[in-house]
Amino acid sequence: MGYRFGLDPPRRGDTARAAAQIAHRYGEYVMQTLFSANGNATSEVWAKWATLSAREFYDGEFVADHVDKLQFCFEKALAFPASLTYLALNCGTSYRRTWQHIRSNKVGFKVIWFISKGTLSISRSNGSSIIEKGQMGILDSDAPFHCKMTPGVDGMFESYQLAVPAYLFLAHLEGAEQVNNVFSLETPQGKVVQRMLHLLVKEGENLSRRTAKPLTESLLEALADCIDLKGLDISRRQSLVDKRLADIENYILMNLSDPDLCYNRVASNCGISPRYLCYVLKANNTSFSDLLWKNRLPRARDLLVAPGTRGYPIHEIAFMSGFKSAAHFSRMFKAAYGCPPREFRNAIEGSVSPTTVCEDDRGEQILRAA
């Protein structure tokens, strides 16, 4: 008998322990452990994984096969500008994401899977594919799918996942999400991808955002070479509106620390009029404030607990994230995540207990002191 859970965002009032900030070492690779289990596969364990998976990826339905003794590890090597994670487990699991999930949780991520052990089977409306050891494939979170992770002959499934925001994917791999093909990492181009991926896994914890961004973009370009979009006859042309939105988001991301970042300045530096900027945002069902805060607040959240800045005073984190005052930062942070910055930092570092769950404005789970 397996376990089935819906990957819906947790509701306010649920309880959980603060996520331990543990660096786990695999050879030379040091990553942040987000989830681990070694023992009985209880419903509580699977429920915790379902909650974390929904936060790190997207909503959907999760099913796990029965296993007498569970071995499970989920770690993160990189958080910006894309999320790079590692997954290892010894039982079959599957996800199903439907139109209902997409309508209520349209995240826009494209997830690139790199399989180290076992297989990943993906079924979509436009076809199916099986990704095996030494291969990679792409999953679009904005289209329904069913995927199944199956352990290999040694009883383990292992993979790396690169969750790429839509604007970044569009700039380097437009159209690739439409492809059901499986791509080998043993070709000359694939080996370049492997080396770049391993660099990010190995050094991700030590990279500044300024360094991580071009390295990640280079990896995406190497992936484009490996996939050979031209050879697959996929158009890489972007509509003018899509190109403009990518320019706008890139400019905002590069200038998040500027407290005077405003509508007119972004329009001017992107070479468009404020009126056209408004049109581009409306065409993509977003607004300037949404783009600004959805990037500025997560950046502040990361800085609060990042190894290099976790000791910084709250007001310095505020100024580094583009806020003009610590008071304004605290108000916005609490409105988004349900707890003040200091309480959030204490809870994540595990120095305050017990903890309770609060949610941010996107329904993501955040732990805070009770």
Order of alpha helices (4+ residues) and beta strands (2+ residues): beta-beta-beta-alpha-beta-beta-beta-beta-alpha-beta-beta-beta-beta-beta-beta-alpha-beta-alpha-alpha-alpha-alpha-alpha-alpha-alpha-alpha-alpha-beta-beta
